Amino acid sequence: MDLRIDETAAQWQRRARAFTETMLYPVEETLELQGALPPETLARLRRAVVEAGLNAINHRIEDGGKGLSQLEQVVVNEEVGRATGALWAVLWHPPLPLRYGTPRQRADYLQPSCRGERRAAYAITEPDAGSDPSRVRTRADFARGKFVLSGEKWFVTTGDQADYLLVHAHVDADPGKPTLFIVDKDLPGVRVTRVPKFMHTYVYEHPEFVFDRVELESWRVLGDVGQGLELTKEWFVEARLQIAANCLGAAIRAAQIAERWSNERVQFGRAIREFQAIEFMLADMAVEIMAHKTLLYRVAWEIDQGLDRKLVHARASAVKLFGSEMAGRVIDKALQILGGRGYMRENPVERLYRDIRVDRIWEGTSEIQRAIIGGQIRKRGMETYTGWV
Ligand SMILES: Cc1cc2nc3c(=O)[nH]c(=O)nc-3n(C[C@H](O)[C@H](O)[C@H](O)COP(=O)(O)OP(=O)(O)OC[C@H]3O[C@@H](n4cnc5c(N)ncnc54)[C@H](O)[C@@H]3O)c2cc1C
């Protein structure tokens, strides 16, 4: 068993760390205090992503991506996950299902998205459909050679920056025909209705959209009619691993800040780390991070070795569940060690504390991950998680 990271992955790690420290950390406070970054800063970051070669790390080289292995993607996402304000999102990962697009869809959408000239957002959730996508009401009725799309989507992350959306809709209102459509935002009938504010400061927005009888030509179907859930599942796997990696980076940064502070802060005549109450918190944080890192790197490595798709799905849930909950526990302890200073917005730990809360909600809540894991244990046995294959 060789658990070392090879030199290529280590190079990506160093590159992403340098990008995080030189490009992302310097804009964190502006983002927090102003609630958004000026357009010229966003444009500068976009150029810097391309210069650093960190664009579309999730796509094949022939589609304009960087063709990174899963483990390489994980180490990059871990490094950028240290930044607050979800600044990791300035690196774009065009949705994975686009790779199954037709040559026209790949040329017009995927390839410019890999270059950073276009940007997609993924729209599944609706007022009545969250954890249960079968309740989606957005419908695409087929008539006279075209689809007519009507409905509403909520929480469309990066929907403000995107120029097109992947919209999950039911063809002819049939839940048996979940389908993904490529929908340009400037098509007649597409409207943003609200841009709500959330607990975290996120570098972009999560707007709500309405589709009012939007006419879609047939070529806008991604994959086949009825294939929407299958394609989205693939996106979930990728997003869950990304979240798990971002959470790892966030927890490490918070732990490092807390440990440094525990050396500097003197109360009752000694550095607070000399109080066992503080040292035990640091010990628990270190062990939790180690456990998650080991799990995440293992699963990423297994995926690179060609792990069966069903097992990939099963294990991505475990990694997302553990990573997001671990980050919550670790960052909470880091904040406690910092005392009142940890509660100040100027402190990255305060921001990380708010930033990572959503990781237990989006891309499947913790309860949904547990339901998936429970179902896998029922179907495939406990060995799926406790074994070593
Ligand atoms: C900031 C943010 C960004 C988001 N970005 C996107 C995006 O880009 N695209 C997109 O499509 N969606 C997005 N979402 C939506 C997100 O995926 C949903 O919020 C999430 O799937 C949960 O759905 P819900 O909020 O409707 O909660 P619900 O499904 O209503 O769940 C409410 C509670 O019930 C629990 N619950 C539900 N079903 C079960 C069950 N079977 N067993 C046990 N407990 C259950 C849940 O775990 C939760 O605790 C985003 C959400 C947020 C907050």
The ligand as an SDF file (V2000), in Angstrom:
LIG
                    3D

 53 58  0  0  0  0  0  0  0  0999 V2000
  -27.1190   28.5660   -0.3110 C   0  0  0  0  0  0  0  0  0  0  0  0
  -27.8110   27.4910   -1.0680 C   0  0  0  0  0  0  0  0  0  0  0  0
  -27.4450   27.2410   -2.3870 C   0  0  0  0  0  0  0  0  0  0  0  0
  -28.0920   26.2450   -3.1190 C   0  0  0  0  0  0  0  0  0  0  0  0
  -27.7600   26.0530   -4.4500 N   0  0  0  0  0  0  0  0  0  0  0  0
  -28.5210   25.2390   -5.2140 C   0  0  0  0  0  0  0  0  0  0  0  0
  -28.3170   25.1540   -6.6350 C   0  0  0  0  0  0  0  0  0  0  0  0
  -27.3850   25.7450   -7.1870 O   0  0  0  0  0  0  0  0  0  0  0  0
  -29.1730   24.3980   -7.3660 N   0  0  0  0  0  0  0  0  0  0  0  0
  -30.1890   23.7150   -6.7940 C   0  0  0  0  0  0  0  0  0  0  0  0
  -30.9340   23.0640   -7.5160 O   0  0  0  0  0  0  0  0  0  0  0  0
  -30.3980   23.7450   -5.4600 N   0  0  0  0  0  0  0  0  0  0  0  0
  -29.6030   24.4970   -4.6590 C   0  0  0  0  0  0  0  0  0  0  0  0
  -29.8120   24.5720   -3.3020 N   0  0  0  0  0  0  0  0  0  0  0  0
  -30.9130   23.8250   -2.7290 C   0  0  0  0  0  0  0  0  0  0  0  0
  -30.4720   22.6730   -1.8400 C   0  0  0  0  0  0  0  0  0  0  0  0
  -29.9600   21.6240   -2.6040 O   0  0  0  0  0  0  0  0  0  0  0  0
  -31.7040   22.2680   -0.9940 C   0  0  0  0  0  0  0  0  0  0  0  0
  -31.8970   23.2990   -0.0370 O   0  0  0  0  0  0  0  0  0  0  0  0
  -31.5190   20.9320   -0.3150 C   0  0  0  0  0  0  0  0  0  0  0  0
  -31.5120   19.8830   -1.2530 O   0  0  0  0  0  0  0  0  0  0  0  0
  -32.6370   20.6620    0.7060 C   0  0  0  0  0  0  0  0  0  0  0  0
  -33.8800   20.9390    0.1850 O   0  0  0  0  0  0  0  0  0  0  0  0
  -34.8890   21.8780    0.9970 P   0  0  0  0  0  0  0  0  0  0  0  0
  -34.1450   23.1110    1.3910 O   0  0  0  0  0  0  0  0  0  0  0  0
  -36.1090   22.0560    0.2010 O   0  0  0  0  0  0  0  0  0  0  0  0
  -35.2070   21.1020    2.3220 O   0  0  0  0  0  0  0  0  0  0  0  0
  -36.2930   19.9210    2.4930 P   0  0  0  0  0  0  0  0  0  0  0  0
  -36.1050   18.8870    1.4500 O   0  0  0  0  0  0  0  0  0  0  0  0
  -37.6350   20.5320    2.6380 O   0  0  0  0  0  0  0  0  0  0  0  0
  -35.8410   19.3200    3.8970 O   0  0  0  0  0  0  0  0  0  0  0  0
  -36.1720   19.9410    5.1320 C   0  0  0  0  0  0  0  0  0  0  0  0
  -35.6390   19.0530    6.2450 C   0  0  0  0  0  0  0  0  0  0  0  0
  -36.2590   17.7520    6.1420 O   0  0  0  0  0  0  0  0  0  0  0  0
  -35.2460   16.7620    6.0510 C   0  0  0  0  0  0  0  0  0  0  0  0
  -35.6920   15.6680    5.1900 N   0  0  0  0  0  0  0  0  0  0  0  0
  -36.2510   15.7270    3.9580 C   0  0  0  0  0  0  0  0  0  0  0  0
  -36.4560   14.5180    3.4720 N   0  0  0  0  0  0  0  0  0  0  0  0
  -36.0120   13.6410    4.4090 C   0  0  0  0  0  0  0  0  0  0  0  0
  -35.9260   12.2270    4.5010 C   0  0  0  0  0  0  0  0  0  0  0  0
  -36.3290   11.4190    3.4840 N   0  0  0  0  0  0  0  0  0  0  0  0
  -35.3980   11.6780    5.6070 N   0  0  0  0  0  0  0  0  0  0  0  0
  -34.9640   12.4590    6.6400 C   0  0  0  0  0  0  0  0  0  0  0  0
  -35.0200   13.7950    6.6110 N   0  0  0  0  0  0  0  0  0  0  0  0
  -35.5220   14.3850    5.5040 C   0  0  0  0  0  0  0  0  0  0  0  0
  -34.0460   17.4760    5.4490 C   0  0  0  0  0  0  0  0  0  0  0  0
  -32.8360   16.7730    5.7220 O   0  0  0  0  0  0  0  0  0  0  0  0
  -34.1270   18.8120    6.1430 C   0  0  0  0  0  0  0  0  0  0  0  0
  -33.5690   18.7200    7.4230 O   0  0  0  0  0  0  0  0  0  0  0  0
  -29.1180   25.4950   -2.5250 C   0  0  0  0  0  0  0  0  0  0  0  0
  -29.4560   25.7350   -1.1820 C   0  0  0  0  0  0  0  0  0  0  0  0
  -28.8190   26.7010   -0.4590 C   0  0  0  0  0  0  0  0  0  0  0  0
  -29.2140   26.9450    0.9630 C   0  0  0  0  0  0  0  0  0  0  0  0
  1  2  1  0
  2  3  1  0
  2 52  2  0
  3  4  2  0
  4  5  1  0
  4 50  1  0
  5  6  2  0
  6  7  1  0
  6 13  1  0
  7  8  2  0
  7  9  1  0
  9 10  1  0
 10 11  2  0
 10 12  1  0
 12 13  2  0
 13 14  1  0
 14 15  1  0
 14 50  1  0
 15 16  1  0
 16 17  1  0
 16 18  1  0
 18 19  1  0
 18 20  1  0
 20 21  1  0
 20 22  1  0
 22 23  1  0
 23 24  1  0
 24 25  2  0
 24 26  1  0
 24 27  1  0
 27 28  1  0
 28 29  2  0
 28 30  1  0
 28 31  1  0
 31 32  1  0
 32 33  1  0
 33 34  1  0
 33 48  1  0
 34 35  1  0
 35 36  1  0
 35 46  1  0
 36 37  1  0
 36 45  1  0
 37 38  2  0
 38 39  1  0
 39 40  1  0
 39 45  2  0
 40 41  1  0
 40 42  2  0
 42 43  1  0
 43 44  2  0
 44 45  1  0
 46 47  1  0
 46 48  1  0
 48 49  1  0
 50 51  2  0
 51 52  1  0
 52 53  1  0
M  END
$$$$
